[in-house]
Amino acid sequence: MDYCRVAQIEGLFEMKRLTVRAALEKAGVEFIAGGAPQSGGNAMLSRCVVMTLGAIISSAIAAHAEDKKANGQAPQSTVNMVFGRYGFHSDPKLSATECNVHMNLDQKTFLDNFKEIQKIGLLNETLDSSTVFTEPNTLSLAFFFQMIPPATKDVYEENADADKCSFKQTMTIIDDYGNDKTVPALSYTFTRAIYRKINWDNFPNQNMIKVAPGFRIDPELQTMVSGEQNRH
């Protein structure tokens, strides 16, 4: 395994230099040799693949919301407006009795924008383009960890009645026959009480594993990521 590629982190993880694997291990994710998870482990990332300065996401969302407010528009779907161009989409469905949030990443759109995402600081700039072809699912999973905190925060800021919500993340990939296929990625629940408890300006993205009840990465995606890692 190549653990030498290390991302500079400021305000995201407690240490200034940390690999993805080390960050997730610090958050309680379990590993065994070869990249497969321990029994009961809930994720696997065994290389330094993606980092983000948390302030980039928060600032982009806040700026977009302020622009809409200044123009007399309600700040709805702020995450989608900012990050939809990279294939990420959040679709909250709220009623008097339910709150369900479906998030999806179109992997092709995400990978097609690899270089642009690197330029704005959301992907480790040391990665070369070959990673898009050799580790597309590992990149996608790592990107999920950067997007779900702002997407979760967005739901509660834009929906005053949202309390206990169920979040599900999926990913649209192209299968071996060239057809779109949507696969489950991860799921968790959240409440307004947890939302209020978090200091979002200082919240490390990987801590969603700790604070979100029932946080779970789907076994199918784990297998896909493990297959990429075991080729190294």
PASEBA-1860 file (N, C-alpha, C; in nm, 3 decimals):
! residues 232
1> MDYCRVAQ> 0.082/-0.119/0.000/0.000/0.000/0.000/0.088/0.126/0.000 ~ 0.040/0.229/-0.065/0.114/0.353/-0.071/0.056/0.450/0.030 ~ 0.125/0.469/0.141/0.078/0.561/0.244/0.160/0.690/0.246 ~ 0.243/0.711/0.145/0.335/0.824/0.150/0.269/0.953/0.106 ~ 0.156/0.944/0.033/0.091/1.066/-0.013/0.008/1.123/0.101 ~ 0.048/1.238/0.149/-0.016/1.298/0.266/-0.070/1.435/0.229 ~ -0.191/1.464/0.270/-0.254/1.592/0.238/-0.234/1.692/0.350 ~ -0.216/1.819/0.315/-0.211/1.925/0.414/-0.354/1.954/0.459
9> IEGLFEMK> -0.374/1.958/0.590/-0.508/1.980/0.644/-0.502/2.092/0.746 ~ -0.588/2.189/0.735/-0.599/2.295/0.832/-0.746/2.309/0.869 ~ -0.777/2.287/0.995/-0.914/2.304/1.043/-1.005/2.188/1.011 ~ -0.954/2.077/0.959/-1.040/1.963/0.930/-1.012/1.850/1.026 ~ -0.890/1.803/1.033/-0.853/1.698/1.127/-0.768/1.758/1.239 ~ -0.756/1.686/1.348/-0.684/1.739/1.463/-0.536/1.754/1.434 ~ -0.482/1.669/1.349/-0.341/1.679/1.311/-0.330/1.751/1.178 ~ -0.220/1.820/1.157/-0.205/1.896/1.034/-0.169/1.809/0.916
17> RLTVRAAL> -0.108/1.695/0.939/-0.073/1.606/0.829/-0.126/1.468/0.863 ~ -0.219/1.420/0.784/-0.287/1.296/0.818/-0.337/1.230/0.691 ~ -0.319/1.099/0.679/-0.373/1.029/0.565/-0.519/0.998/0.589 ~ -0.591/0.968/0.483/-0.731/0.931/0.496/-0.745/0.811/0.588 ~ -0.659/0.712/0.568/-0.667/0.593/0.652/-0.651/0.629/0.799 ~ -0.548/0.711/0.829/-0.523/0.747/0.968/-0.640/0.826/1.026 ~ -0.699/0.914/0.943/-0.811/0.994/0.991/-0.931/0.907/1.025 ~ -0.959/0.810/0.938/-1.073/0.723/0.964/-1.046/0.629/1.080
25> EKAGVEFI> -0.923/0.583/1.093/-0.890/0.500/1.208/-0.907/0.580/1.337 ~ -0.870/0.707/1.332/-0.884/0.796/1.448/-1.031/0.811/1.485 ~ -1.117/0.803/1.382/-1.261/0.815/1.405/-1.325/0.683/1.443 ~ -1.246/0.577/1.453/-1.300/0.449/1.499/-1.325/0.347/1.390 ~ -1.288/0.377/1.265/-1.306/0.280/1.158/-1.199/0.171/1.170 ~ -1.240/0.046/1.152/-1.149/-0.065/1.171/-1.098/-0.120/1.038 ~ -0.973/-0.167/1.037/-0.911/-0.222/0.917/-0.839/-0.352/0.949 ~ -0.815/-0.431/0.845/-0.719/-0.540/0.854/-0.627/-0.527/0.734
33> AGGAPQSG> -0.520/-0.605/0.731/-0.424/-0.596/0.622/-0.491/-0.621/0.488 ~ -0.452/-0.544/0.389/-0.506/-0.562/0.255/-0.625/-0.473/0.226 ~ -0.669/-0.395/0.325/-0.773/-0.297/0.299/-0.912/-0.344/0.332 ~ -0.932/-0.470/0.371/-1.066/-0.516/0.405/-1.099/-0.477/0.548 ~ -1.227/-0.458/0.581/-1.263/-0.413/0.714/-1.263/-0.528/0.814 ~ -1.240/-0.494/0.940/-1.257/-0.591/1.046/-1.404/-0.628/1.055 ~ -1.434/-0.744/1.115/-1.572/-0.782/1.140/-1.637/-0.672/1.221 ~ -1.746/-0.616/1.168/-1.813/-0.507/1.236/-1.762/-0.371/1.196
41> GNAMLSRC> -1.650/-0.367/1.119/-1.599/-0.239/1.073/-1.698/-0.175/0.977 ~ -1.698/-0.042/0.970/-1.800/0.025/0.892/-1.747/0.102/0.773 ~ -1.619/0.086/0.738/-1.568/0.154/0.618/-1.430/0.103/0.585 ~ -1.383/0.140/0.468/-1.245/0.109/0.435/-1.191/0.214/0.339 ~ -1.081/0.273/0.376/-1.006/0.361/0.287/-0.862/0.342/0.327 ~ -0.780/0.291/0.239/-0.645/0.256/0.279/-0.536/0.337/0.210 ~ -0.576/0.445/0.145/-0.474/0.532/0.087/-0.515/0.676/0.107 ~ -0.416/0.764/0.099/-0.447/0.906/0.108/-0.503/0.949/-0.027
49> VVMTLGAI> -0.632/0.973/-0.034/-0.691/0.999/-0.165/-0.762/1.132/-0.176 ~ -0.823/1.179/-0.071/-0.897/1.304/-0.084/-0.901/1.378/0.048 ~ -0.878/1.507/0.042/-0.887/1.592/0.159/-0.958/1.720/0.119 ~ -1.016/1.787/0.214/-1.077/1.915/0.185/-1.055/2.009/0.301 ~ -1.038/2.135/0.274/-1.040/2.236/0.379/-1.186/2.263/0.406 ~ -1.231/2.229/0.526/-1.373/2.238/0.558/-1.432/2.375/0.531 ~ -1.351/2.479/0.546/-1.400/2.615/0.526/-1.441/2.641/0.381 ~ -1.383/2.566/0.287/-1.417/2.587/0.146/-1.564/2.559/0.122
57> ISSAIAAH> -1.610/2.443/0.172/-1.749/2.406/0.154/-1.841/2.503/0.227 ~ -1.812/2.529/0.354/-1.898/2.616/0.434/-1.906/2.756/0.373 ~ -1.793/2.808/0.329/-1.790/2.942/0.272/-1.868/2.949/0.141 ~ -1.853/2.847/0.058/-1.923/2.846/-0.070/-2.074/2.842/-0.049 ~ -2.119/2.759/0.044/-2.262/2.748/0.072/-2.314/2.879/0.130 ~ -2.241/2.934/0.226/-2.284/3.058/0.290/-2.291/3.173/0.191 ~ -2.191/3.182/0.103/-2.190/3.289/0.004/-2.307/3.278/-0.091 ~ -2.337/3.155/-0.133/-2.449/3.135/-0.224/-2.581/3.170/-0.157
65> AEDKKANG> -2.596/3.131/-0.030/-2.718/3.163/0.044/-2.736/3.313/0.058 ~ -2.626/3.384/0.086/-2.634/3.529/0.100/-2.671/3.596/-0.032 ~ -2.617/3.544/-0.142/-2.651/3.599/-0.273/-2.799/3.584/-0.301 ~ -2.854/3.467/-0.271/-2.996/3.444/-0.295/-3.082/3.533/-0.206 ~ -3.038/3.548/-0.079/-3.113/3.633/0.014/-3.113/3.778/-0.033 ~ -2.997/3.825/-0.082/-2.985/3.962/-0.130/-3.074/3.988/-0.251 ~ -3.098/3.881/-0.327/-3.183/3.893/-0.445/-3.329/3.863/-0.416 ~ -3.361/3.849/-0.288/-3.500/3.825/-0.250/-3.546/3.683/-0.273
73> QAPQSTVN> -3.453/3.588/-0.280/-3.487/3.448/-0.303/-3.464/3.367/-0.175 ~ -3.549/3.270/-0.149/-3.529/3.181/-0.036/-3.411/3.091/-0.065 ~ -3.320/3.071/0.033/-3.199/2.991/0.009/-3.227/2.841/0.009 ~ -3.306/2.794/-0.089/-3.338/2.652/-0.099/-3.236/2.581/-0.187 ~ -3.210/2.456/-0.155/-3.121/2.370/-0.235/-2.984/2.435/-0.257 ~ -2.932/2.497/-0.152/-2.804/2.564/-0.163/-2.692/2.468/-0.198 ~ -2.689/2.352/-0.133/-2.586/2.252/-0.162/-2.593/2.209/-0.309 ~ -2.713/2.190/-0.358/-2.728/2.149/-0.497/-2.677/2.256/-0.593
81> MVFGRYGF> -2.707/2.381/-0.562/-2.665/2.489/-0.651/-2.513/2.504/-0.653 ~ -2.449/2.479/-0.540/-2.305/2.495/-0.532/-2.231/2.373/-0.588 ~ -2.279/2.253/-0.553/-2.205/2.132/-0.585/-2.273/2.041/-0.687 ~ -2.388/2.081/-0.737/-2.456/2.002/-0.839/-2.373/1.984/-0.964 ~ -2.291/2.083/-0.995/-2.207/2.075/-1.115/-2.104/1.962/-1.105 ~ -2.080/1.915/-0.983/-1.987/1.804/-0.962/-2.057/1.671/-0.944 ~ -2.188/1.669/-0.969/-2.263/1.544/-0.966/-2.332/1.514/-0.835 ~ -2.319/1.602/-0.735/-2.381/1.579/-0.604/-2.519/1.644/-0.598
89> HSDPKLSA> -2.618/1.569/-0.548/-2.754/1.621/-0.540/-2.821/1.571/-0.412 ~ -2.887/1.662/-0.341/-2.961/1.629/-0.220/-3.109/1.658/-0.242 ~ -3.195/1.563/-0.202/-3.339/1.577/-0.225/-3.416/1.547/-0.096 ~ -3.434/1.648/-0.009/-3.509/1.627/0.115/-3.659/1.618/0.087 ~ -3.723/1.522/0.151/-3.868/1.506/0.144/-3.923/1.515/0.287 ~ -3.993/1.625/0.317/-4.044/1.647/0.450/-4.196/1.651/0.450 ~ -4.255/1.590/0.553/-4.399/1.597/0.574/-4.423/1.618/0.722 ~ -4.547/1.615/0.761/-4.580/1.636/0.903/-4.527/1.523/0.990
97> TECNVHMN> -4.506/1.407/0.931/-4.466/1.290/1.011/-4.330/1.233/0.972 ~ -4.274/1.272/0.858/-4.150/1.211/0.811/-4.051/1.314/0.759 ~ -3.925/1.277/0.765/-3.818/1.356/0.703/-3.718/1.258/0.644 ~ -3.716/1.248/0.514/-3.627/1.156/0.444/-3.544/1.235/0.343 ~ -3.413/1.215/0.348/-3.323/1.288/0.260/-3.246/1.189/0.174 ~ -3.266/1.198/0.044/-3.193/1.113/-0.049/-3.085/1.196/-0.116 ~ -2.961/1.154/-0.102/-2.848/1.220/-0.168/-2.789/1.125/-0.271 ~ -2.748/1.179/-0.384/-2.690/1.094/-0.488/-2.569/1.162/-0.550
105> LDQKTFLD> -2.472/1.081/-0.586/-2.356/1.129/-0.659/-2.352/1.060/-0.794 ~ -2.358/1.139/-0.901/-2.337/1.084/-1.035/-2.187/1.072/-1.054 ~ -2.140/0.948/-1.051/-1.996/0.926/-1.050/-1.927/0.978/-1.175 ~ -1.991/0.961/-1.291/-1.929/1.007/-1.415/-1.907/1.158/-1.412 ~ -2.009/1.233/-1.368/-1.996/1.378/-1.360/-1.887/1.416/-1.261 ~ -1.884/1.348/-1.148/-1.782/1.372/-1.046/-1.642/1.350/-1.103 ~ -1.621/1.237/-1.169/-1.488/1.205/-1.221/-1.450/1.293/-1.340 ~ -1.550/1.332/-1.419/-1.523/1.422/-1.532/-1.472/1.558/-1.485
113> NFKEIQKI> -1.507/1.595/-1.362/-1.467/1.724/-1.306/-1.348/1.711/-1.211 ~ -1.277/1.600/-1.220/-1.165/1.570/-1.130/-1.067/1.686/-1.119 ~ -1.020/1.736/-1.232/-0.920/1.842/-1.232/-0.973/1.972/-1.171 ~ -1.097/2.006/-1.205/-1.157/2.128/-1.151/-1.174/2.118/-0.999 ~ -1.217/2.001/-0.952/-1.235/1.982/-0.809/-1.100/1.992/-0.737 ~ -0.995/1.943/-0.800/-0.861/1.959/-0.743/-0.824/2.107/-0.731 ~ -0.854/2.185/-0.834/-0.814/2.325/-0.837/-0.878/2.406/-0.725 ~ -1.000/2.371/-0.688/-1.067/2.447/-0.582/-1.039/2.391/-0.444
121> GLLNETLD> -0.956/2.287/-0.436/-0.911/2.238/-0.308/-0.990/2.126/-0.246 ~ -1.083/2.066/-0.320/-1.164/1.959/-0.264/-1.104/1.821/-0.284 ~ -1.004/1.811/-0.371/-0.933/1.685/-0.390/-0.784/1.711/-0.374 ~ -0.715/1.615/-0.318/-0.571/1.623/-0.299/-0.502/1.649/-0.433 ~ -0.429/1.758/-0.441/-0.367/1.798/-0.568/-0.254/1.705/-0.610 ~ -0.207/1.619/-0.521/-0.098/1.527/-0.558/-0.148/1.408/-0.639 ~ -0.278/1.387/-0.644/-0.331/1.274/-0.719/-0.318/1.300/-0.869 ~ -0.283/1.196/-0.944/-0.278/1.212/-1.089/-0.405/1.154/-1.151
129> SSTVFTEP> -0.423/1.181/-1.276/-0.547/1.143/-1.345/-0.571/0.993/-1.348 ~ -0.467/0.914/-1.333/-0.484/0.768/-1.338/-0.572/0.718/-1.224 ~ -0.577/0.795/-1.114/-0.658/0.754/-1.000/-0.805/0.748/-1.037 ~ -0.846/0.832/-1.129/-0.985/0.832/-1.175/-1.022/0.696/-1.233 ~ -0.927/0.633/-1.299/-0.953/0.504/-1.364/-0.926/0.386/-1.272 ~ -0.829/0.400/-1.181/-0.792/0.287/-1.096/-0.868/0.282/-0.965 ~ -0.914/0.398/-0.915/-0.981/0.402/-0.784/-1.104/0.492/-0.785 ~ -1.193/0.478/-0.883/-1.309/0.568/-0.890/-1.402/0.556/-0.769
137> NTLSLAFF> -1.419/0.436/-0.716/-1.510/0.417/-0.604/-1.448/0.464/-0.472 ~ -1.317/0.448/-0.460/-1.248/0.499/-0.341/-1.255/0.651/-0.337 ~ -1.232/0.715/-0.451/-1.245/0.860/-0.460/-1.386/0.904/-0.425 ~ -1.484/0.833/-0.478/-1.624/0.871/-0.455/-1.661/0.860/-0.308 ~ -1.619/0.751/-0.244/-1.650/0.732/-0.102/-1.585/0.842/-0.019 ~ -1.461/0.874/-0.050/-1.393/0.980/0.023/-1.464/1.114/0.004 ~ -1.513/1.139/-0.118/-1.585/1.263/-0.146/-1.715/1.269/-0.066 ~ -1.782/1.153/-0.049/-1.903/1.149/0.032/-1.877/1.206/0.171
145> FQMIPPAT> -1.762/1.167/0.229/-1.732/1.211/0.365/-1.716/1.362/0.373 ~ -1.680/1.425/0.263/-1.667/1.570/0.262/-1.802/1.639/0.241 ~ -1.893/1.572/0.172/-2.019/1.636/0.135/-2.133/1.616/0.235 ~ -2.135/1.504/0.307/-2.252/1.478/0.391/-2.266/1.574/0.509 ~ -2.157/1.627/0.569/-2.180/1.726/0.675/-2.250/1.853/0.626 ~ -2.199/1.919/0.519/-2.271/2.038/0.473/-2.411/2.009/0.421 ~ -2.430/1.891/0.360/-2.564/1.856/0.311/-2.660/1.836/0.427 ~ -2.610/1.775/0.535/-2.693/1.756/0.655/-2.727/1.890/0.718
153> KDVYEENA> -2.628/1.973/0.735/-2.648/2.106/0.792/-2.747/2.186/0.710 ~ -2.737/2.173/0.579/-2.824/2.246/0.487/-2.971/2.213/0.510 ~ -3.000/2.085/0.535/-3.139/2.042/0.556/-3.200/2.114/0.675 ~ -3.125/2.123/0.784/-3.179/2.185/0.905/-3.184/2.337/0.898 ~ -3.093/2.395/0.823/-3.094/2.541/0.809/-3.205/2.588/0.716 ~ -3.241/2.506/0.620/-3.338/2.547/0.521/-3.478/2.494/0.547 ~ -3.493/2.409/0.649/-3.624/2.351/0.681/-3.646/2.358/0.832 ~ -3.715/2.462/0.875/-3.732/2.489/1.018/-3.804/2.376/1.091
161> DADKCSFK> -3.885/2.298/1.021/-3.962/2.191/1.086/-3.887/2.058/1.089 ~ -3.772/2.050/1.026/-3.698/1.924/1.022/-3.646/1.888/1.160 ~ -3.672/1.764/1.204/-3.619/1.717/1.332/-3.547/1.585/1.310 ~ -3.612/1.473/1.334/-3.548/1.344/1.312/-3.558/1.309/1.164 ~ -3.443/1.297/1.100/-3.439/1.273/0.956/-3.357/1.149/0.925 ~ -3.397/1.079/0.821/-3.325/0.963/0.771/-3.251/1.005/0.644 ~ -3.119/0.984/0.643/-3.036/1.022/0.528/-2.985/0.897/0.457 ~ -2.999/0.896/0.325/-2.946/0.785/0.245/-2.869/0.842/0.127
169> QTMTIIDD> -2.747/0.793/0.111/-2.661/0.835/0.000/-2.648/0.721/-0.099 ~ -2.672/0.750/-0.226/-2.652/0.652/-0.332/-2.551/0.706/-0.432 ~ -2.512/0.621/-0.525/-2.418/0.661/-0.628/-2.459/0.599/-0.760 ~ -2.465/0.680/-0.862/-2.497/0.631/-0.996/-2.367/0.605/-1.070 ~ -2.348/0.479/-1.109/-2.227/0.438/-1.180/-2.266/0.384/-1.318 ~ -2.168/0.359/-1.401/-2.192/0.294/-1.530/-2.148/0.149/-1.517 ~ -2.239/0.056/-1.541/-2.206/-0.086/-1.520/-2.125/-0.142/-1.637 ~ -2.096/-0.270/-1.631/-2.012/-0.334/-1.733/-2.074/-0.332/-1.871
177> YGNDKTVP> -2.206/-0.308/-1.879/-2.277/-0.308/-2.007/-2.302/-0.166/-2.057 ~ -2.248/-0.066/-1.986/-2.263/0.072/-2.029/-2.390/0.138/-1.984 ~ -2.464/0.073/-1.893/-2.590/0.129/-1.844/-2.572/0.193/-1.707 ~ -2.654/0.295/-1.679/-2.653/0.357/-1.548/-2.703/0.257/-1.444 ~ -2.636/0.253/-1.332/-2.676/0.167/-1.222/-2.661/0.245/-1.093 ~ -2.766/0.249/-1.012/-2.761/0.319/-0.884/-2.736/0.219/-0.773 ~ -2.630/0.244/-0.695/-2.594/0.153/-0.586/-2.603/0.229/-0.455 ~ -2.642/0.160/-0.347/-2.645/0.225/-0.215/-2.504/0.253/-0.168
185> ALSYTFTR> -2.486/0.362/-0.095/-2.352/0.399/-0.049/-2.344/0.403/0.104 ~ -2.425/0.486/0.165/-2.422/0.495/0.310/-2.555/0.549/0.361 ~ -2.577/0.536/0.491/-2.702/0.584/0.552/-2.677/0.619/0.698 ~ -2.763/0.705/0.752/-2.755/0.745/0.892/-2.881/0.824/0.927 ~ -2.902/0.845/1.054/-3.011/0.932/1.098/-2.950/1.055/1.166 ~ -3.033/1.156/1.183/-2.987/1.280/1.244/-3.105/1.350/1.310 ~ -3.079/1.436/1.406/-3.185/1.510/1.473/-3.146/1.657/1.485 ~ -3.245/1.740/1.509/-3.216/1.882/1.528/-3.132/1.905/1.654
193> AIYRKINW> -3.150/1.820/1.754/-3.071/1.834/1.875/-2.923/1.814/1.846 ~ -2.891/1.715/1.762/-2.751/1.692/1.724/-2.700/1.809/1.640 ~ -2.783/1.855/1.548/-2.747/1.969/1.463/-2.710/2.090/1.549 ~ -2.789/2.117/1.653/-2.763/2.234/1.738/-2.639/2.214/1.825 ~ -2.607/2.092/1.856/-2.494/2.062/1.944/-2.360/2.082/1.875 ~ -2.359/2.068/1.743/-2.234/2.073/1.665/-2.189/2.216/1.640 ~ -2.062/2.241/1.662/-2.000/2.366/1.619/-1.953/2.345/1.475 ~ -2.037/2.382/1.380/-2.012/2.347/1.240/-1.887/2.412/1.182
201> DNFPNQNM> -1.844/2.525/1.241/-1.723/2.591/1.192/-1.598/2.511/1.223 ~ -1.604/2.429/1.330/-1.487/2.353/1.372/-1.506/2.202/1.360 ~ -1.617/2.160/1.302/-1.652/2.018/1.300/-1.570/1.941/1.198 ~ -1.493/1.840/1.241/-1.419/1.757/1.146/-1.516/1.667/1.069 ~ -1.508/1.669/0.938/-1.605/1.595/0.856/-1.612/1.448/0.891 ~ -1.498/1.387/0.923/-1.499/1.243/0.948/-1.571/1.208/1.078 ~ -1.603/1.308/1.161/-1.672/1.281/1.287/-1.820/1.248/1.267 ~ -1.869/1.258/1.144/-2.006/1.212/1.118/-2.022/1.066/1.157
209> IKVAPGFR> -1.914/0.989/1.143/-1.917/0.848/1.182/-1.952/0.835/1.330 ~ -1.903/0.930/1.411/-1.922/0.925/1.555/-2.058/0.979/1.599 ~ -2.101/1.090/1.540/-2.216/1.162/1.596/-2.349/1.126/1.530 ~ -2.346/1.071/1.408/-2.471/1.038/1.338/-2.517/0.899/1.377 ~ -2.632/0.885/1.444/-2.680/0.752/1.484/-2.698/0.659/1.364 ~ -2.657/0.534/1.381/-2.678/0.433/1.277/-2.595/0.453/1.153 ~ -2.484/0.526/1.163/-2.402/0.550/1.043/-2.351/0.417/0.989 ~ -2.374/0.394/0.860/-2.341/0.265/0.800/-2.301/0.282/0.655
217> IDPELQTM> -2.191/0.222/0.615/-2.151/0.219/0.475/-2.197/0.085/0.418 ~ -2.264/0.090/0.304/-2.323/-0.030/0.246/-2.215/-0.132/0.208 ~ -2.240/-0.260/0.238/-2.141/-0.365/0.206/-2.103/-0.371/0.059 ~ -2.197/-0.341/-0.031/-2.165/-0.347/-0.174/-2.058/-0.244/-0.210 ~ -2.071/-0.124/-0.155/-1.970/-0.022/-0.182/-1.839/-0.058/-0.115 ~ -1.844/-0.113/0.005/-1.722/-0.158/0.071/-1.647/-0.259/-0.015 ~ -1.723/-0.351/-0.075/-1.661/-0.452/-0.161/-1.597/-0.389/-0.284 ~ -1.665/-0.291/-0.341/-1.612/-0.222/-0.459/-1.482/-0.150/-0.425
225> VSGEQNRH> -1.480/-0.082/-0.311/-1.360/-0.010/-0.270/-1.248/-0.107/-0.236 ~ -1.282/-0.213/-0.165/-1.182/-0.313/-0.128/-1.117/-0.374/-0.252 ~ -1.196/-0.399/-0.356/-1.142/-0.455/-0.480/-1.038/-0.365/-0.542 ~ -1.061/-0.233/-0.536/-0.963/-0.137/-0.590/-0.835/-0.138/-0.507 ~ -0.851/-0.143/-0.375/-0.734/-0.136/-0.287/-0.651/-0.264/-0.295 ~ -0.716/-0.376/-0.312/-0.644/-0.504/-0.314/-0.565/-0.524/-0.443 ~ -0.586/-0.439/-0.542/-0.508/-0.448/-0.666/-0.369/-0.388/-0.649 ~ -0.349/-0.314/-0.541/-0.219/-0.248/-0.521/-0.121/-0.343/-0.455
END
